[in-house]
Amino acid sequence: MKNKIIETSIRLFERRGFAETSIQDIVESIGVTKGTFYYYFSSKEELLMVIHLSYIDGLIARQEDILRDVSAPAAAKIHAIISLLIQDIKSQGLSAKVFFREMKALSDEKLFQIIPKRDLFRFNIEQIVKEGMENGEFRKELDPAIVTFGILGMANWSYQWFHPKGRLTENDVSDMFIDLVLKGIAR
């Protein structure tokens, strides 16, 4: 039942927004009482926090799998992370929308738990970029933080427009993004 509440809430938060979705909306969608909701969650914010933690913890765990391969070149790691982010939209697109759009609904206390995890994900990418600069794979004159924000901006924003059943697959999009990152668009 807890997972059903979470899944239903993700759909409702994505469609209506967190502020516009009430606990009553959630329980009516599932056909249970508020008592059932409160058995699993103390508040709607706690539910949102569970959604956020699940999303970011899942990304970090998969990113750590990529980072474990110390023999992989930096470009291959960047490619794998971009692919991870785009493929995640296919498998967890609604959660991504809720994560990015509804973070502002969390209290400062809850944000203090989420922001360091989000920053860790970014910092790990920045470290790969620095590694690539140091070993000659990437241009040294670029700022690693800006390159990282560019990568994340491209990949993270795609939850707004990427449709897994559309003209391009998630592999097509991630390959195009990595080509843009590594080669640019100039001839």
URKA-V801398 format. One record per pair of residues at least 24 apart in sequence whose ideal C-beta (glycine too) atoms are under 8 Angstrom apart, sorted by the first residue. I is the first residue (numbers start at 1). J is the second residue. Records with the same first field share a line. If there is no record, write none. Layout:
BEGIN
I=J / J
END
This chain:
BEGIN
1=32 / 36 / 40
2=40
4=30
5=30 / 32 / 36 / 37 / 40 / 41 / 47
6=47 / 50 / 51 / 54
9=47 / 48 / 51
10=51 / 94 / 95 / 98
11=94
13=48 / 51 / 98 / 102
14=94 / 97 / 98
17=101 / 102
18=44 / 48 / 98 / 102 / 105
19=105
45=105 / 106 / 107 / 110
48=98 / 102 / 105 / 106 / 110
49=106 / 110 / 113 / 114
51=95 / 98 / 99
52=98 / 99 / 102 / 103 / 106 / 110 / 114
53=113 / 114 / 117
54=95
55=92 / 95 / 96 / 98 / 99
56=99 / 114 / 117 / 118 / 121
57=117
58=88 / 92
59=84 / 85 / 88 / 121
60=117 / 120 / 121
63=121 / 124
64=124
67=124 / 128
73=132 / 135 / 137
74=128 / 129 / 131 / 132 / 135 / 137 / 138
75=132 / 137 / 138 / 178 / 182
77=128
78=125 / 128 / 129 / 132 / 151 / 178 / 181 / 182
79=174 / 178
81=125 / 128 / 151 / 155
82=151 / 154 / 155 / 174 / 177 / 178 / 181
83=170 / 171 / 174 / 178
85=155 / 156 / 158 / 174
86=155 / 158 / 162 / 170 / 173 / 174 / 177
87=170 / 174
89=158 / 159 / 162 / 164 / 170
90=164 / 170
93=159 / 162 / 164
96=156 / 159
97=159 / 160
100=156 / 159
122=148 / 149 / 152
125=151 / 152
138=182
147=181
150=181
151=177 / 181
154=180 / 181
END
